[in-house]
Amino acid sequence: MEIVQRLKDIAGDFEPSAEEPELTMFGLISRYNKKYKNTELIGGEWVRENIPELADLP
C-alpha cells in the first residue's frame, strides 16, 4: 500500500533535533500532511491499526 510505504519512508528519514528529539505520531502525520494530500484522512489510529512497526510512537 502506497500510504504505508510513504509513512515508513517519513519515519525512516526522521532526524532528531533540539526542537523534536523523537518522532511522535503527531509529527509523523504532520509530515505526511505537508508532503502529500491526505484525502484518506489518515491519523494516528489508522497508523496503529495498519503499520505495526510504527504503532508504538508516542
PDB file of N, CA, C, O and CB in Angstrom:
ATOM      1  N   MET A   1       0.852  -1.186   0.000  1.00  0.00           N
ATOM      2  CA  MET A   1       0.000   0.000   0.000  1.00  0.00           C
ATOM      3  C   MET A   1       0.891   1.240   0.000  1.00  0.00           C
ATOM      4  O   MET A   1       1.856   1.329   0.759  1.00  0.00           O
ATOM      5  CB  MET A   1      -0.966   0.003   1.232  1.00  0.00           C
ATOM      6  N   GLU A   2       0.561   2.163  -0.837  1.00  0.00           N
ATOM      7  CA  GLU A   2       1.372   3.361  -1.024  1.00  0.00           C
ATOM      8  C   GLU A   2       1.453   4.217   0.242  1.00  0.00           C
ATOM      9  O   GLU A   2       2.519   4.743   0.560  1.00  0.00           O
ATOM     10  CB  GLU A   2       0.812   4.187  -2.162  1.00  0.00           C
ATOM     11  N   ILE A   3       0.346   4.360   0.963  1.00  0.00           N
ATOM     12  CA  ILE A   3       0.342   5.183   2.178  1.00  0.00           C
ATOM     13  C   ILE A   3       1.298   4.602   3.206  1.00  0.00           C
ATOM     14  O   ILE A   3       2.061   5.332   3.840  1.00  0.00           O
ATOM     15  CB  ILE A   3      -1.081   5.286   2.770  1.00  0.00           C
ATOM     16  N   VAL A   4       1.252   3.294   3.367  1.00  0.00           N
ATOM     17  CA  VAL A   4       2.118   2.630   4.338  1.00  0.00           C
ATOM     18  C   VAL A   4       3.577   2.916   4.013  1.00  0.00           C
ATOM     19  O   VAL A   4       4.350   3.274   4.902  1.00  0.00           O
ATOM     20  CB  VAL A   4       1.857   1.108   4.356  1.00  0.00           C
ATOM     21  N   GLN A   5       3.959   2.764   2.758  1.00  0.00           N
ATOM     22  CA  GLN A   5       5.352   2.999   2.378  1.00  0.00           C
ATOM     23  C   GLN A   5       5.743   4.451   2.580  1.00  0.00           C
ATOM     24  O   GLN A   5       6.851   4.738   3.032  1.00  0.00           O
ATOM     25  CB  GLN A   5       5.583   2.598   0.928  1.00  0.00           C
ATOM     26  N   ARG A   6       4.852   5.365   2.252  1.00  0.00           N
ATOM     27  CA  ARG A   6       5.153   6.784   2.455  1.00  0.00           C
ATOM     28  C   ARG A   6       5.408   7.080   3.924  1.00  0.00           C
ATOM     29  O   ARG A   6       6.354   7.791   4.260  1.00  0.00           O
ATOM     30  CB  ARG A   6       4.008   7.659   1.936  1.00  0.00           C
ATOM     31  N   LEU A   7       4.567   6.537   4.802  1.00  0.00           N
ATOM     32  CA  LEU A   7       4.734   6.777   6.237  1.00  0.00           C
ATOM     33  C   LEU A   7       6.020   6.135   6.757  1.00  0.00           C
ATOM     34  O   LEU A   7       6.721   6.725   7.580  1.00  0.00           O
ATOM     35  CB  LEU A   7       3.523   6.236   7.014  1.00  0.00           C
ATOM     36  N   LYS A   8       6.329   4.936   6.280  1.00  0.00           N
ATOM     37  CA  LYS A   8       7.585   4.289   6.673  1.00  0.00           C
ATOM     38  C   LYS A   8       8.787   5.110   6.209  1.00  0.00           C
ATOM     39  O   LYS A   8       9.771   5.240   6.937  1.00  0.00           O
ATOM     40  CB  LYS A   8       7.660   2.862   6.092  1.00  0.00           C
ATOM     41  N   ASP A   9       8.708   5.659   5.007  1.00  0.00           N
ATOM     42  CA  ASP A   9       9.795   6.499   4.487  1.00  0.00           C
ATOM     43  C   ASP A   9       9.960   7.755   5.335  1.00  0.00           C
ATOM     44  O   ASP A   9      11.083   8.145   5.654  1.00  0.00           O
ATOM     45  CB  ASP A   9       9.527   6.883   3.018  1.00  0.00           C
ATOM     46  N   ILE A  10       8.859   8.384   5.696  1.00  0.00           N
ATOM     47  CA  ILE A  10       8.926   9.581   6.542  1.00  0.00           C
ATOM     48  C   ILE A  10       9.569   9.237   7.875  1.00  0.00           C
ATOM     49  O   ILE A  10      10.433   9.970   8.357  1.00  0.00           O
ATOM     50  CB  ILE A  10       7.517  10.180   6.764  1.00  0.00           C
ATOM     51  N   ALA A  11       9.157   8.133   8.470  1.00  0.00           N
ATOM     52  CA  ALA A  11       9.728   7.717   9.756  1.00  0.00           C
ATOM     53  C   ALA A  11      11.213   7.401   9.604  1.00  0.00           C
ATOM     54  O   ALA A  11      12.013   7.752  10.471  1.00  0.00           O
ATOM     55  CB  ALA A  11       8.977   6.488  10.314  1.00  0.00           C
ATOM     56  N   GLY A  12      11.582   6.745   8.514  1.00  0.00           N
ATOM     57  CA  GLY A  12      12.979   6.391   8.283  1.00  0.00           C
ATOM     58  C   GLY A  12      13.875   7.593   8.043  1.00  0.00           C
ATOM     59  O   GLY A  12      15.060   7.560   8.372  1.00  0.00           O
ATOM     60  N   ASP A  13      13.322   8.647   7.478  1.00  0.00           N
ATOM     61  CA  ASP A  13      14.087   9.857   7.173  1.00  0.00           C
ATOM     62  C   ASP A  13      14.170  10.821   8.354  1.00  0.00           C
ATOM     63  O   ASP A  13      14.909  11.804   8.302  1.00  0.00           O
ATOM     64  CB  ASP A  13      13.473  10.565   5.990  1.00  0.00           C
ATOM     65  N   PHE A  14      13.420  10.547   9.412  1.00  0.00           N
ATOM     66  CA  PHE A  14      13.386  11.453  10.566  1.00  0.00           C
ATOM     67  C   PHE A  14      14.762  11.554  11.215  1.00  0.00           C
ATOM     68  O   PHE A  14      15.427  10.551  11.473  1.00  0.00           O
ATOM     69  CB  PHE A  14      12.348  10.975  11.598  1.00  0.00           C
ATOM     70  N   GLU A  15      15.167  12.799  11.470  1.00  0.00           N
ATOM     71  CA  GLU A  15      16.410  13.057  12.200  1.00  0.00           C
ATOM     72  C   GLU A  15      16.073  13.897  13.421  1.00  0.00           C
ATOM     73  O   GLU A  15      15.510  14.984  13.289  1.00  0.00           O
ATOM     74  CB  GLU A  15      17.470  13.777  11.295  1.00  0.00           C
ATOM     75  N   PRO A  16      16.410  13.408  14.605  1.00  0.00           N
ATOM     76  CA  PRO A  16      16.118  14.159  15.829  1.00  0.00           C
ATOM     77  C   PRO A  16      16.783  15.533  15.820  1.00  0.00           C
ATOM     78  O   PRO A  16      17.845  15.734  15.230  1.00  0.00           O
ATOM     79  CB  PRO A  16      16.578  13.369  17.055  1.00  0.00           C
ATOM     80  N   SER A  17      16.124  16.462  16.488  1.00  0.00           N
ATOM     81  CA  SER A  17      16.675  17.808  16.629  1.00  0.00           C
ATOM     82  C   SER A  17      16.375  18.290  18.042  1.00  0.00           C
ATOM     83  O   SER A  17      15.692  17.610  18.808  1.00  0.00           O
ATOM     84  CB  SER A  17      16.081  18.790  15.556  1.00  0.00           C
ATOM     85  N   ALA A  18      16.885  19.453  18.375  1.00  0.00           N
ATOM     86  CA  ALA A  18      16.612  20.020  19.695  1.00  0.00           C
ATOM     87  C   ALA A  18      15.120  20.294  19.855  1.00  0.00           C
ATOM     88  O   ALA A  18      14.570  20.101  20.939  1.00  0.00           O
ATOM     89  CB  ALA A  18      17.422  21.316  19.910  1.00  0.00           C
ATOM     90  N   GLU A  19      14.465  20.737  18.799  1.00  0.00           N
ATOM     91  CA  GLU A  19      13.040  21.033  18.854  1.00  0.00           C
ATOM     92  C   GLU A  19      12.179  19.769  18.877  1.00  0.00           C
ATOM     93  O   GLU A  19      11.099  19.755  19.468  1.00  0.00           O
ATOM     94  CB  GLU A  19      12.652  21.894  17.676  1.00  0.00           C
ATOM     95  N   GLU A  20      12.662  18.719  18.232  1.00  0.00           N
ATOM     96  CA  GLU A  20      11.906  17.470  18.143  1.00  0.00           C
ATOM     97  C   GLU A  20      12.881  16.295  18.336  1.00  0.00           C
ATOM     98  O   GLU A  20      13.397  15.733  17.370  1.00  0.00           O
ATOM     99  CB  GLU A  20      11.152  17.362  16.760  1.00  0.00           C
ATOM    100  N   PRO A  21      13.118  15.941  19.603  1.00  0.00           N
ATOM    101  CA  PRO A  21      14.117  14.906  19.888  1.00  0.00           C
ATOM    102  C   PRO A  21      13.696  13.495  19.472  1.00  0.00           C
ATOM    103  O   PRO A  21      14.552  12.631  19.279  1.00  0.00           O
ATOM    104  CB  PRO A  21      14.427  14.909  21.352  1.00  0.00           C
ATOM    105  N   GLU A  22      12.393  13.251  19.331  1.00  0.00           N
ATOM    106  CA  GLU A  22      11.924  11.951  18.872  1.00  0.00           C
ATOM    107  C   GLU A  22      10.697  12.136  17.987  1.00  0.00           C
ATOM    108  O   GLU A  22       9.958  13.112  18.112  1.00  0.00           O
ATOM    109  CB  GLU A  22      11.602  11.026  20.070  1.00  0.00           C
ATOM    110  N   LEU A  23      10.504  11.187  17.102  1.00  0.00           N
ATOM    111  CA  LEU A  23       9.339  11.232  16.234  1.00  0.00           C
ATOM    112  C   LEU A  23       8.111  10.818  17.028  1.00  0.00           C
ATOM    113  O   LEU A  23       8.112   9.794  17.711  1.00  0.00           O
ATOM    114  CB  LEU A  23       9.530  10.321  14.998  1.00  0.00           C
ATOM    115  N   THR A  24       7.086  11.611  16.931  1.00  0.00           N
ATOM    116  CA  THR A  24       5.807  11.295  17.572  1.00  0.00           C
ATOM    117  C   THR A  24       4.780  11.008  16.488  1.00  0.00           C
ATOM    118  O   THR A  24       5.003  11.287  15.310  1.00  0.00           O
ATOM    119  CB  THR A  24       5.328  12.463  18.499  1.00  0.00           C
ATOM    120  N   MET A  25       3.667  10.451  16.902  1.00  0.00           N
ATOM    121  CA  MET A  25       2.592  10.186  15.945  1.00  0.00           C
ATOM    122  C   MET A  25       2.123  11.500  15.319  1.00  0.00           C
ATOM    123  O   MET A  25       1.870  11.570  14.116  1.00  0.00           O
ATOM    124  CB  MET A  25       1.407   9.455  16.636  1.00  0.00           C
ATOM    125  N   PHE A  26       2.008  12.541  16.152  1.00  0.00           N
ATOM    126  CA  PHE A  26       1.615  13.855  15.647  1.00  0.00           C
ATOM    127  C   PHE A  26       2.616  14.341  14.598  1.00  0.00           C
ATOM    128  O   PHE A  26       2.224  14.834  13.541  1.00  0.00           O
ATOM    129  CB  PHE A  26       1.510  14.873  16.805  1.00  0.00           C
ATOM    130  N   GLY A  27       3.900  14.200  14.896  1.00  0.00           N
ATOM    131  CA  GLY A  27       4.937  14.624  13.957  1.00  0.00           C
ATOM    132  C   GLY A  27       4.896  13.837  12.658  1.00  0.00           C
ATOM    133  O   GLY A  27       5.082  14.400  11.580  1.00  0.00           O
ATOM    134  N   LEU A  28       4.657  12.545  12.759  1.00  0.00           N
ATOM    135  CA  LEU A  28       4.569  11.698  11.569  1.00  0.00           C
ATOM    136  C   LEU A  28       3.412  12.132  10.674  1.00  0.00           C
ATOM    137  O   LEU A  28       3.588  12.317   9.470  1.00  0.00           O
ATOM    138  CB  LEU A  28       4.402  10.225  11.971  1.00  0.00           C
ATOM    139  N   ILE A  29       2.235  12.293  11.264  1.00  0.00           N
ATOM    140  CA  ILE A  29       1.065  12.683  10.484  1.00  0.00           C
ATOM    141  C   ILE A  29       1.221  14.100   9.942  1.00  0.00           C
ATOM    142  O   ILE A  29       0.802  14.382   8.820  1.00  0.00           O
ATOM    143  CB  ILE A  29      -0.205  12.580  11.334  1.00  0.00           C
ATOM    144  N   SER A  30       1.813  14.981  10.720  1.00  0.00           N
ATOM    145  CA  SER A  30       2.053  16.353  10.249  1.00  0.00           C
ATOM    146  C   SER A  30       2.955  16.361   9.026  1.00  0.00           C
ATOM    147  O   SER A  30       2.694  17.077   8.060  1.00  0.00           O
ATOM    148  CB  SER A  30       2.677  17.203  11.363  1.00  0.00           C
ATOM    149  N   ARG A  31       4.003  15.575   9.070  1.00  0.00           N
ATOM    150  CA  ARG A  31       4.916  15.499   7.923  1.00  0.00           C
ATOM    151  C   ARG A  31       4.195  14.923   6.705  1.00  0.00           C
ATOM    152  O   ARG A  31       4.370  15.404   5.586  1.00  0.00           O
ATOM    153  CB  ARG A  31       6.155  14.639   8.268  1.00  0.00           C
ATOM    154  N   TYR A  32       3.395  13.902   6.931  1.00  0.00           N
ATOM    155  CA  TYR A  32       2.631  13.307   5.825  1.00  0.00           C
ATOM    156  C   TYR A  32       1.718  14.354   5.201  1.00  0.00           C
ATOM    157  O   TYR A  32       1.655  14.479   3.978  1.00  0.00           O
ATOM    158  CB  TYR A  32       1.800  12.093   6.318  1.00  0.00           C
ATOM    159  N   ASN A  33       1.009  15.106   6.043  1.00  0.00           N
ATOM    160  CA  ASN A  33       0.078  16.121   5.537  1.00  0.00           C
ATOM    161  C   ASN A  33       0.797  17.227   4.770  1.00  0.00           C
ATOM    162  O   ASN A  33       0.240  17.780   3.822  1.00  0.00           O
ATOM    163  CB  ASN A  33      -0.713  16.727   6.690  1.00  0.00           C
ATOM    164  N   LYS A  34       2.007  17.552   5.160  1.00  0.00           N
ATOM    165  CA  LYS A  34       2.773  18.587   4.450  1.00  0.00           C
ATOM    166  C   LYS A  34       3.235  18.094   3.084  1.00  0.00           C
ATOM    167  O   LYS A  34       3.303  18.862   2.124  1.00  0.00           O
ATOM    168  CB  LYS A  34       3.986  19.022   5.283  1.00  0.00           C
ATOM    169  N   LYS A  35       3.549  16.807   3.010  1.00  0.00           N
ATOM    170  CA  LYS A  35       4.148  16.259   1.803  1.00  0.00           C
ATOM    171  C   LYS A  35       3.120  15.709   0.815  1.00  0.00           C
ATOM    172  O   LYS A  35       3.337  15.757  -0.396  1.00  0.00           O
ATOM    173  CB  LYS A  35       5.116  15.176   2.173  1.00  0.00           C
ATOM    174  N   TYR A  36       2.006  15.188   1.324  1.00  0.00           N
ATOM    175  CA  TYR A  36       1.007  14.535   0.480  1.00  0.00           C
ATOM    176  C   TYR A  36      -0.393  15.042   0.820  1.00  0.00           C
ATOM    177  O   TYR A  36      -0.633  15.561   1.910  1.00  0.00           O
ATOM    178  CB  TYR A  36       1.076  13.004   0.645  1.00  0.00           C
ATOM    179  N   LYS A  37      -1.298  14.886  -0.119  1.00  0.00           N
ATOM    180  CA  LYS A  37      -2.703  15.192   0.162  1.00  0.00           C
ATOM    181  C   LYS A  37      -3.262  14.029   0.978  1.00  0.00           C
ATOM    182  O   LYS A  37      -3.192  12.874   0.560  1.00  0.00           O
ATOM    183  CB  LYS A  37      -3.534  15.417  -1.172  1.00  0.00           C
ATOM    184  N   ASN A  38      -3.801  14.339   2.112  1.00  0.00           N
ATOM    185  CA  ASN A  38      -4.337  13.303   2.996  1.00  0.00           C
ATOM    186  C   ASN A  38      -5.833  13.138   2.733  1.00  0.00           C
ATOM    187  O   ASN A  38      -6.661  13.355   3.617  1.00  0.00           O
ATOM    188  CB  ASN A  38      -4.077  13.657   4.492  1.00  0.00           C
ATOM    189  N   THR A  39      -6.158  12.752   1.504  1.00  0.00           N
ATOM    190  CA  THR A  39      -7.563  12.602   1.129  1.00  0.00           C
ATOM    191  C   THR A  39      -8.225  11.447   1.881  1.00  0.00           C
ATOM    192  O   THR A  39      -9.448  11.417   2.021  1.00  0.00           O
ATOM    193  CB  THR A  39      -7.686  12.380  -0.377  1.00  0.00           C
ATOM    194  N   GLU A  40      -7.426  10.504   2.362  1.00  0.00           N
ATOM    195  CA  GLU A  40      -7.951   9.368   3.104  1.00  0.00           C
ATOM    196  C   GLU A  40      -8.217   9.725   4.564  1.00  0.00           C
ATOM    197  O   GLU A  40      -8.837   8.954   5.296  1.00  0.00           O
ATOM    198  CB  GLU A  40      -6.984   8.199   3.022  1.00  0.00           C
ATOM    199  N   LEU A  41      -7.740  10.908   4.984  1.00  0.00           N
ATOM    200  CA  LEU A  41      -7.886  11.386   6.362  1.00  0.00           C
ATOM    201  C   LEU A  41      -7.292  10.414   7.378  1.00  0.00           C
ATOM    202  O   LEU A  41      -7.885  10.134   8.420  1.00  0.00           O
ATOM    203  CB  LEU A  41      -9.355  11.619   6.678  1.00  0.00           C
ATOM    204  N   ILE A  42      -6.099   9.906   7.044  1.00  0.00           N
ATOM    205  CA  ILE A  42      -5.441   9.010   7.991  1.00  0.00           C
ATOM    206  C   ILE A  42      -4.992   9.802   9.212  1.00  0.00           C
ATOM    207  O   ILE A  42      -4.739  11.005   9.136  1.00  0.00           O
ATOM    208  CB  ILE A  42      -4.235   8.293   7.331  1.00  0.00           C
ATOM    209  N   GLY A  43      -4.902   9.125  10.303  1.00  0.00           N
ATOM    210  CA  GLY A  43      -4.445   9.719  11.552  1.00  0.00           C
ATOM    211  C   GLY A  43      -3.718   8.670  12.365  1.00  0.00           C
ATOM    212  O   GLY A  43      -3.407   7.589  11.865  1.00  0.00           O
ATOM    213  N   GLY A  44      -3.453   8.987  13.600  1.00  0.00           N
ATOM    214  CA  GLY A  44      -2.707   8.087  14.460  1.00  0.00           C
ATOM    215  C   GLY A  44      -3.345   6.725  14.641  1.00  0.00           C
ATOM    216  O   GLY A  44      -2.649   5.710  14.655  1.00  0.00           O
ATOM    217  N   GLU A  45      -4.653   6.691  14.779  1.00  0.00           N
ATOM    218  CA  GLU A  45      -5.346   5.408  14.951  1.00  0.00           C
ATOM    219  C   GLU A  45      -5.180   4.537  13.713  1.00  0.00           C
ATOM    220  O   GLU A  45      -4.985   3.327  13.825  1.00  0.00           O
ATOM    221  CB  GLU A  45      -6.842   5.633  15.243  1.00  0.00           C
ATOM    222  N   TRP A  46      -5.257   5.146  12.538  1.00  0.00           N
ATOM    223  CA  TRP A  46      -5.061   4.405  11.290  1.00  0.00           C
ATOM    224  C   TRP A  46      -3.661   3.808  11.253  1.00  0.00           C
ATOM    225  O   TRP A  46      -3.486   2.646  10.888  1.00  0.00           O
ATOM    226  CB  TRP A  46      -5.288   5.320  10.065  1.00  0.00           C
ATOM    227  N   VAL A  47      -2.664   4.605  11.631  1.00  0.00           N
ATOM    228  CA  VAL A  47      -1.278   4.123  11.640  1.00  0.00           C
ATOM    229  C   VAL A  47      -1.156   2.946  12.603  1.00  0.00           C
ATOM    230  O   VAL A  47      -0.553   1.927  12.263  1.00  0.00           O
ATOM    231  CB  VAL A  47      -0.292   5.263  12.041  1.00  0.00           C
ATOM    232  N   ARG A  48      -1.719   3.077  13.795  1.00  0.00           N
ATOM    233  CA  ARG A  48      -1.618   1.996  14.791  1.00  0.00           C
ATOM    234  C   ARG A  48      -2.270   0.702  14.299  1.00  0.00           C
ATOM    235  O   ARG A  48      -1.797  -0.388  14.621  1.00  0.00           O
ATOM    236  CB  ARG A  48      -2.268   2.430  16.109  1.00  0.00           C
ATOM    237  N   GLU A  49      -3.330   0.812  13.536  1.00  0.00           N
ATOM    238  CA  GLU A  49      -4.035  -0.365  13.038  1.00  0.00           C
ATOM    239  C   GLU A  49      -3.378  -0.990  11.809  1.00  0.00           C
ATOM    240  O   GLU A  49      -3.540  -2.186  11.565  1.00  0.00           O
ATOM    241  CB  GLU A  49      -5.453   0.000  12.711  1.00  0.00           C
ATOM    242  N   ASN A  50      -2.641  -0.199  11.036  1.00  0.00           N
ATOM    243  CA  ASN A  50      -2.133  -0.678   9.748  1.00  0.00           C
ATOM    244  C   ASN A  50      -0.623  -0.809   9.633  1.00  0.00           C
ATOM    245  O   ASN A  50      -0.131  -1.451   8.705  1.00  0.00           O
ATOM    246  CB  ASN A  50      -2.594   0.220   8.697  1.00  0.00           C
ATOM    247  N   ILE A  51       0.118  -0.213  10.556  1.00  0.00           N
ATOM    248  CA  ILE A  51       1.581  -0.272  10.465  1.00  0.00           C
ATOM    249  C   ILE A  51       2.133  -0.644  11.847  1.00  0.00           C
ATOM    250  O   ILE A  51       2.493   0.233  12.632  1.00  0.00           O
ATOM    251  CB  ILE A  51       2.181   1.103   9.965  1.00  0.00           C
ATOM    252  N   PRO A  52       2.196  -1.935  12.136  1.00  0.00           N
ATOM    253  CA  PRO A  52       2.612  -2.372  13.469  1.00  0.00           C
ATOM    254  C   PRO A  52       3.957  -1.805  13.927  1.00  0.00           C
ATOM    255  O   PRO A  52       4.140  -1.532  15.113  1.00  0.00           O
ATOM    256  CB  PRO A  52       2.677  -3.860  13.499  1.00  0.00           C
ATOM    257  N   GLU A  53       4.886  -1.630  13.007  1.00  0.00           N
ATOM    258  CA  GLU A  53       6.209  -1.147  13.392  1.00  0.00           C
ATOM    259  C   GLU A  53       6.202   0.327  13.816  1.00  0.00           C
ATOM    260  O   GLU A  53       7.174   0.789  14.414  1.00  0.00           O
ATOM    261  CB  GLU A  53       7.175  -1.340  12.242  1.00  0.00           C
ATOM    262  N   LEU A  54       5.146   1.065  13.525  1.00  0.00           N
ATOM    263  CA  LEU A  54       5.039   2.451  13.948  1.00  0.00           C
ATOM    264  C   LEU A  54       3.969   2.645  15.026  1.00  0.00           C
ATOM    265  O   LEU A  54       3.732   3.768  15.472  1.00  0.00           O
ATOM    266  CB  LEU A  54       4.734   3.330  12.754  1.00  0.00           C
ATOM    267  N   ALA A  55       3.335   1.569  15.435  1.00  0.00           N
ATOM    268  CA  ALA A  55       2.214   1.647  16.383  1.00  0.00           C
ATOM    269  C   ALA A  55       2.609   2.168  17.759  1.00  0.00           C
ATOM    270  O   ALA A  55       1.761   2.676  18.492  1.00  0.00           O
ATOM    271  CB  ALA A  55       1.589   0.291  16.536  1.00  0.00           C
ATOM    272  N   ASP A  56       3.871   2.050  18.116  1.00  0.00           N
ATOM    273  CA  ASP A  56       4.307   2.459  19.448  1.00  0.00           C
ATOM    274  C   ASP A  56       4.791   3.913  19.530  1.00  0.00           C
ATOM    275  O   ASP A  56       5.279   4.341  20.576  1.00  0.00           O
ATOM    276  CB  ASP A  56       5.402   1.550  19.906  1.00  0.00           C
ATOM    277  N   LEU A  57       4.661   4.663  18.452  1.00  0.00           N
ATOM    278  CA  LEU A  57       5.076   6.065  18.522  1.00  0.00           C
ATOM    279  C   LEU A  57       4.259   6.783  19.582  1.00  0.00           C
ATOM    280  O   LEU A  57       3.054   6.565  19.707  1.00  0.00           O
ATOM    281  CB  LEU A  57       4.917   6.763  17.147  1.00  0.00           C
ATOM    282  N   PRO A  58       4.929   7.647  20.347  1.00  0.00           N
ATOM    283  CA  PRO A  58       4.175   8.395  21.366  1.00  0.00           C
ATOM    284  C   PRO A  58       3.228   9.405  20.738  1.00  0.00           C
ATOM    285  O   PRO A  58       2.521  10.115  21.453  1.00  0.00           O
ATOM    286  CB  PRO A  58       5.131   9.112  22.316  1.00  0.00           C
TER     287      PRO A  58
END
